[in-house]
Amino acid sequence: MLPVILAQAQQISGNVADDRGPLVGVSVYEKNLATNGTSTDNNGHFVLTLKQEKVLVFKLVGYLTKEVSISPNQKTINVTMAEDTKGLEEIVVLGYGTQKKLTNTGSVSSITSKDLKQNPTTNLQNSLQGRLPGFFAVQRSGQPGLDASQFFIRGVSSYVGVTAANGTSSSVAGTTTLGSSNNALIIVDDIEYNMSDVQRLDPNEIESISILKDAATTAIYGLRGANGVLVITTKRGQTGKPSINLRQEFALQTWSYKPKFLRSYENASLLTEAEKNSGMTTTTFTPQDLELFRTGADPYGHPDVDWWGTLTRKSAPQYRTNIDISGGSNTVKYFISGGYISQDGMFKNFGQESGYNSAFWYNRYNFRSNLDIQANKNLSFRVDVNGRFGTTNRPLNNGTIYSGLLMTELFILAPYAYPIYNPNGTYGENKATNSSQNIVAKLATNGYSRDYANDLNAVFGATQKLDFLTKGLSAKANISYASSQTNNRTLSRSSFPSYYYNSADGSYRLATANLYRLPPPSLSTSTGLALKVLQLQGILNYDNTFKDHRAYGTVLIDQKSDVGRDGTNLPWVYRRYTGRFGYNYKQKYLVEFIGGYNGSDRFQTSKRYGFFPAASVAWNIAEEKFFQKALPFVDVFKLRASRGLTGNDGVAGNFGYVYQQTYTTGNGTQFGQTQGTTFNGVTEGRLANLDVTWEKDLQTNFGVDLNMFKNKLNIVADRFYGKRYDILTNRSSISGIFGASLPPVNLGIVERNGWDGEITYKNQLKDFGYSINLTYSFSKNTIIEKDEAQPRYPWLAETGHSIGQNFGYLFNGFYSAADIADPNVAKPSITPRPGDLKYLDINGDKVIDAYDRRAIGSPSLPSNVIGLNLGFNYKGFGLNLAFQGSYNFSIALNSEGLGFNNYQPLQLLRWTPETAATAQYPALGGTSINDARTFFSDFWLLEAWYVRLRTAEFSYQLPDSWVKPVGLKAVRVYTNGNMLFTKTNVNKKYQVDPESIGGANTGYPAQRTFNLGVNVTF
């Protein structure tokens, strides 16, 4: 017994460094007993009591893992670690496991927590744009609590759920809704999350994010992997003393752009011109009115209100606090965090006049507890609990929630509409108004709508090593439960007293008859549909190395019940049986196979399951001796190829249980002789489709990974092809005289191709280090089949174009009086006026009608995305810049977005007889030919591009000599910001953000944020 006791009591201490100095955070543990370990402190020092092994393992990301033998009487050791110049130890997170980047055969892009924290945005998705090749995102809104980017992995492939202004997959640019059928699958620590859950995740909890892009990486998710997978790994505790990390930030938000509107005199003058062009003999404003607008002599009768300055703030605050505690022993490791964020909106709080806050604002509390328990040498447990509690506030407008509509009203509200307040302090109105419309009064008195979103997730897992059966074998079981509940509190009133003040005689007229007092508000509450998700997993893993051979495999059984996903209380259940098997020889020749047998209850029993196979191979040529001799500076040169089948059952939510016959209540049938007496009955609804199944996606990917000059230069490039088929499609080629409502069928086909990649160069020159990262993504889809009715002319067909393709007329100048008189000049059924938009007569029948529409411009989702990420560090100083740009997309505005009576500088370039040769806008007051909603054309369409400075951060890590004497471990101060700079061609025509949704609604624009923060580690 004595030798055993002495061995158990042996203590070893030491220091770990590289050629530049001490290394912090190096994991030190006994070989074959990873539960007995520790990590180095800020000085690279460690102390560990050995239990059984005489070999210590030293491990740190970016360095080669090192094993050191310990002699029986040894007490100290100094270890020097070498940088991983080939990326041999770099790990990527995949589906239900990890893989060394060197031996990965699929297409994966990753980002770490360090990069995420450089962006002060409140939503996780907004931090990923331009950083991950293959990641396409647009931030349509900047509204507090609702500003998350809509994102897609390698673009879109399904037209299911895509809606547009004209009710088809074609659209007015920017109005396309791409639907849930294109949403990526989201996995957090092996558990599936909903999109709303991810939007409320705190970046402080995140360790890394990966996107899985090809079938080799997504086939393990089977019928839910067709749209790519976003895999998030949260932080976990490490062996060592407790480390307390406090992060405190304060930010100011400002508008990312500020639109310009004409003042009252110019507006009134243009309105008068428009009315005269329309043939009106009596105009709204007389010459005397125009003079009063010009001089400003009558501010109540002829106001000139700057509505933008009146309603909005110059800046709005944002606060963020995070605290986390991590550490642990050989038995228990923990990561516990809590966070709070508060974000004010850019519109003023007029509700304070009524005793409440009716402005836009958002706050959220987050907590997470990740525990890892080592019960014994072979058995470990995982217990994770996390939650988010958010509140989103929005003002009301006569009972309707103001959101993007507030921006729309701001765009159309003329500066002469009415004075905000009358001389006696009452709310002002226009003389032509017979109801209360004062926007300030509405914001002050109409109340608010307040949404409460509460998420709670819990995961319990157990892992049992089965080395006693065969080395490298283990079993894992997970059970998770997630709930999401929304509640709403609404305080509202729909009326208020306001008056028209006649400045000529000083009299007042009540705008709403008999409304002299502010009525009391009404309070209402509601509870939304509860989302409840129960997921069970059983996983068998094997991973072993035999000299130069490595074999690994995973067998997975997974079942998930999702209640509320489709807006009902019916559970959405799927089950998955999956296997993954891989082999490599000397990390040089690599092969992997995946097969999944998946089922979903959205389909009838005989069609419920399907098989999803995938295969991938890779060859690291740099490991060949002939290559090493010829090009010794190349560290890794790996060629990859994959092909496989994945599915998408998300479309079922758009169609319900298609395999079932539906019936509807009839309008009533008369029985007997009594006239007018009817009885309700049941009529046949949509027919059943017993063969309905999920969408399928056949993907092919070719890739190359190239590392050179001791891992200083890294190049990753992928070329991909995809064929989405069996897309559920509503029949269009069958005539309506069939007499019954037909079900959707699996006949749609969309092909997609593109490429993405990144180039990274990093170097360290003594105290100065720098990195340059360039990313690029391109994806284009083409509709091959969608059961489109045969159009009269080929240019009317949507087939052959991209999802969300714009269709409209081709602008061909402006009508002149001579054009109108000439019978050979094509015209619409509406008689045009001089200065109206003129369109190309494509079919040559001398009539402008729907047959003259064709594909114009590009879809609203960019097909090309670029990113440039720069990093510099010198001693304790750091500077990071992240640029992102997009091109090959279209944007257009119509109706409210163009101002209506609140004219913009664009209308100054209108057509007049004097400016006919140089006009850039149609004549004011023309016919509906100029209405972009009814005669949409490429005149309104802008082929857009933009480049943004998404994120910039400057930081300083205080020296240890400053912080250690006061009992602190580390202090980092920083300032960062997002949306700091935008260069775009959109502002040459429109006053909207280039990522705006476009159309009639200008939307709540994204905000520019300036942030100051401090990070203290105790």
C-alpha positions, 0 to 999 in steps of 0.5 A: 500500500505504501508505494500507492499512497506515495504515488497518490500524494506526489505533487508537481508544479511548474511553468508553461511558456512558448518562445514569447513568454508565459502561456495562460489557460493551458490545460494540464491533466494526467494522461488517461485521467483527464478528470484530474487536471488544472490550468495555468494562471496568468503567469503560466504557473500550475500546481497538480497532485498526481493520482496514478499516471506519470505522464502529464498532458499539456493542451492549448488551442493554437499549440501542439498538445504535449506529453511529458513524463514525470519521474517518481521524485520530481516536484517541478517542471518547465514546459515549452509549447510549440505553435500548431503551425499546421492546425493539427489541434484546431477543433471544429464543432459538428453535429453531435460531436467535434472533429479536428479541422485537419481531418474534417471532410465537410464544409464548415465555417466557425467564429469564436466568442472573442469575435462575437463580443466586438459587436455591441448589438443586442442580437446574436445574428447581427454579429455574424454578417461578413464573418462566416463564408456562406452566411447570408443575412439582412437586418430589416429592422432596428426596432428594439427587441425586433432587430435580429437579422434574417439569415440563410445558409448558402442562400435560399432553395425553396419557394414555399411560403414566399409571398410578395406584393402581387401574391406570387413568388415574384415581387416588388423588390424588398417586399419578398417574405422568404418564409420558414421553409428556408430557415436553417436548423439551429442546434445549441449544445446538441439540442434543437432551438427555435429561431426566437430562442437564438435571437434572445441568447446572450453572446457572453454565454457563447463559446463558438458558432459553426455553420454546417453547409454541405451534406457531409455535415448536415445529413446527420440531421436528415429531414431537417438539414436541407437549409444548413445548420447553425451550431452553437456551443456555450461556455463550460467550466474548467478545472481551477480556482473560481474565476469571476468575470464582470462586463459592464457596457454603456452605449449611445445609439443614433440613426444610421441615416437621417432622411431629408424632407422639403419644408412647408413652402416647397411642399405646398408649392409642389402640391399646388403644381400636382393639383393643377396637373390633375386638372383641378381648378381650385387648389388646396392652397391659395397664393396668399397661403403659399406666401404665409408658408414662405414667410412663416408669419402664421405658425398656427394657421400655416405651420412648418413642423420638422416632424423628424426632429419633433418625434425622434431623439438625437441619441438613445442609451443602451446598457449591458451588464454580464457577470459569470463565474467559472471553475471547478474541481476534478469532480464538478466544473461549473459555468454560471452567468447572468446578464441584463440588457436595456435598449431604448428606442429612438422615438421620444416618450410622449406617453410620460404626459399620461404617466407611462412609457409608450416609446419603443424599448426593450430589456432582457434578463438572461441566466445560464448554469452549465454543470459538469459532474464527474461521478467516477472515472467512467461516468459523467453528468451534464446539467444545464439550465438557462432562461431568458426573460424579455420585454418589448414595448411599442406605442399604439395608434388607435389600437394598432401597434406602431412599428414600421408604420410609425416610420411610414407615417413620418414619411408621409406627414407633411410639415404643414399638416397641423400645429402640434399644439395650439396657442392655448396648449391643446392638441392641434389639427388640420381644418379639413380634419373631422377626427383626431389625427395629431401624431404627437397626441396619439403617441402621448395618449393612445397607450402601449402594447407590451410583450413579455417573452419568457424562455426556460430550457433544461438539459440533463445528460449522462455519458458512460465510458465503455472502455471495458468493452472496447477502447474509445467506446462511450454512450450518451443520453440527453433529455431536454425540455424547453418552454417559451411563453409570451404574454401581452399587456395593452393599455389603450385608448383610441380617442383624445380631444384636439382642436382646429385653431383658426388663426384669422379670428382666434376661434377653436373648432373641436376635431371630434364632435362632443369629445371634450375630455380625455377618456380613461384608458382600457387595460387588457391582457392576453396569453400567447400559445405556449411552445413546449419542446421535449427532446430525447437522445441516445448516442453511442460513440466510438473513436480510437486510433491504431498507430496510423489508423483512426476509426470513429463512429456515431449511432444516434436515436433522437425523438422530438415533440414540438408543441406550438411550432405550427401555431396550434396545440398539436405536437409536431413529432419527428424521430431520427435514427442516424449513423456516422462512420469515418476512417483516416490513415495518417490524417492523410486519406479520409473518408466518412459515411452518414446515413439517417432514417428519419420520420415526421408525423406530418405525413401519413404512416406509409410515407412518414420515414425516409433515408438520407445518405451522404459520403465525403472523402478528403486527401491531404496532399501535403502529407505526401513525401513528394509534395513535402519535398517540392513545396515545403512551405505548404503545411496543409493542402487538403482536397475535399468532396462530398455528396448527399441527400438531406430533407426539409419538413419545415414546409409542412407548417405552411400546408398542415396535414396535407394527406388528410381530406378537409371539410368546411361548413357550407353557406346553408341549404334550403329545405322545405317550402318556407322561403329564407329558411336555410340549414348549415351543412358540410361541403368538401374542402381541399382534397387529400394528397396521400403521397405528400412528403418532405422536400429533398435536397441533393447536394454536391460540394468540392472544397480545398483547405490550404495552410502555408508558411507555418499556418500564417496563410490559410485559404478555404474555398468551396464550390457547391451545387444543390438540387431541391426537389419534391417542393410542395407546390399548389397546382397552377396548371390545372384549370379552375373548372376542375371544381374542387380544391386541389392539395399541394403536390411534391413536384417543384424543383429549384437548382442552386449553385455557388461558392464561398471561401475565406483567406486569412493571413496572420503574423506576430512580429515581436510585440506587434501582431496583425491578422487579415481575413477576407470572406466571400459568398455567392449563391444563385438559385433557379426555379426549374419547375413549379407547375406554372400555368403556360403563359401567353408569352415566354417572358411572363414565366417565373420558371427559369428565374430566381426565387423572389424575382421581380416582374414589372414594366420596362421604363421607356422615358416620359410621355410627351404631348406628341406621344399621347397624340400619336396612335403608334405610341403604345398606351395603357387603358388609362389615358396618360398625361404629359410627364407620366411614365412611359413603358416599353410595349414588349409584345408590340400590340400598341397597348401597355398591359400585363402582357408587357411585364417581364423579369426586371432587376434582382431578388431582394436577398443579395447573391454576393456577400463580402467581408473584410476583418482586420485585427491589430495588437501591440502589447496591451492595445488591440484594434479590430475592424469588420467590414461587410458588403453586399451586391446583386440585389434590388430595392424599390419604394412605392406609395408611402415610401416616396412621401406622398404629400411630404415631398422629398428632394427626389420630387424636385427632379420631377418632369415639367415642360421645362425639365423634360429632357433632364427629369428623373421623376414623373410629373406630380399629380399624374395618373395611376400610371405613375403608381408603383403599386399598380404599374411597377417598373424598373424605373422604381427598381434600383440594383443596389450595393453597399459596404458597411463598417459593421464593427470597430473595436479599440481595446487596452489590456491593463498590465498585470503590474497595475491590476495584481496589487489591487487583487484583480486578475485582469482588466480590459477597457474597450470602446466599440461600435456597429453600423459606423459607416455605410457607402451605398448607391441606394441613397442616390435615389431613396432615403432608406437603409440599403437593408430596408424591406422596401415597398410601401413601408420604410421600416424602423431603420438599423441603429448606429451604436457607440459603446464603452465597456470594461471587463474585469476578472477577479 
